[in-house]
Amino acid sequence: MAGFDINKKRFLRSNMRFRAFIGAVCALGLFAVTLFSDAAQAVPKGVTYDDIVNTGLANSCPQIEQTVRGSISLDKGSSYELRSLCIEPLEYFVKQEPVSKRAEARFVPGKSLTRYTSTLDQVSGPLKFNSDGTLSFLEQAGMDFQANTVLLPAGEEFPFLFTVKGLKAKTSEPTTAITTSTDFEGDYRVPSYRTSNFLDPKGRGLTTGYDSAVAIPSMADDEEIRKENVKRYVTGTGHMSMLVSKVDSSTGEISGIFECVQPSDTDMGGKAAVDVKIRGVFYGVVEEA
């Protein structure tokens, strides 16, 4: 038994050394990939975690050098994908109805109350040619939604779900390449800001909670508060335009600016949605599938 225990200890020590060796090899490989990668990076090289934390750098999309100008040729007989799509919002506007009947509704600039978690990242989907020669992008996967809230100068807050779920965007003209003149435009689905298990301050919800405000049960069917009692999962439709301004033909990278208009939160049907306009930058990589 003593010999068995000794052999067991030797085996465990040997196994631990082997695991340490494998871990060191993996770490070295990851360091080499990071060191020699030519792809654009959102976070500059040489910075540590302490340099990044609470700075917002991790929320920024990668950038392509200003001097890069080129095109990515596409063969209609091949399949392509747009991968690592990063969409970073920079400006927010909320559509406000005018006080005067003679004036028109306008978008008022607002300030985001969400800290460093507003960017969509690792979004991907196929690039396909349509019968008319135009090119389409269909969003299928990735971190494609972020909850956000915009504060207007008057103090009113508007929560909304920034997303590109199921985005179907296509070029306006037939094309055989992605250049600095390529524009994608299309619609996407905007899910409810609240989920079905959400409870409002009075404990009312869609699939759980009270059916009405407990303090006023006799008024549960009153028209004024019925829309607050009857919760609904309300979805909307957004519209996005993506203008490519930089193309690196050697790496397949593209970047540019975007603008989208989508509805705000309805508090599960309790209030009317308003239009929120978002502007910012995007980055992605075109690869053959």
C-alpha positions, 0 to 999 in steps of 0.5 A: 500500500505504501508503494501504491501511495508513492506512485499515486503521488508521483502520478499527480505531480507529473499530471500537474506539471503537464497541465502547467506546461499545456497552460503555458503553451496556450498562453504563449500562443494567444500572446503571439496571435495578439502581438502579430495580428494586423487587424484593427483593434479597439484597445491600443496595444501595451495597455493593462486591465487597470488602464482599461477598466472604467475608461470606456475603451472596451465599449469602443469599436476597432478603427481602421487607419485613416489612410486606408482606401480600397475595395473588396471584390465579390464573386457572385458565385461565392458565399460571403459573411460579414463578421465581427460587426461592431456598432457603437452609438455616439449621438442620441435624439428623441422626437418631440411633438411641438408645443405650437400647432404651426411647428413640426415635430423635431428630434431633440438631442439627448444624453445617454445615461448608460455607462460603457455598455451601449455597443453591439459586438460580434454581430454576424450574418451572410452577405448575399447577392439579390436577383437585381444585382444588389447586395444584402446583409442579414443579421443572424447572431451576436451580442445584438441588443443593449438596454439604454436610456436617453435623458433630454435637457428638460429632464425627461427620460426615455428608455429603449432597447438598442438592437439590430435583431434580424436586420435586413439591409441591402445596397441601393444599386447593383454592385460587385464590390464593397467600396467607400461608396457602398451603403446598406439600408434596411429594417430590423426588429425591436423587441420589448424593453421589458421581459414577460417576468418584469413587475412594475412598481405596483406588482403587475406583470405579463406572466406573473404578479397582480392583475391590477393595482391592489390598492384600487381593485374596484377600478381595475377595469377603468379605462384610464388605468386599464392600459397599465393593468393589461401588460403586453409584449410590444415589438417594433420596427427600426430602420438603419442606414450604414455608410461604408467610409473605409475599406482595407482590401488586404484584411477584408475590414470595413468601417463607417458611420450609421444612423437608425431610427427606432421606437422607445420603450412602451412600458409593456403597452402602458404608454405610446412609443416615441422615435429615437434616432441613434448615430455612431460608427461601425466596424466589420470584417468581410470573409468568404464563407 
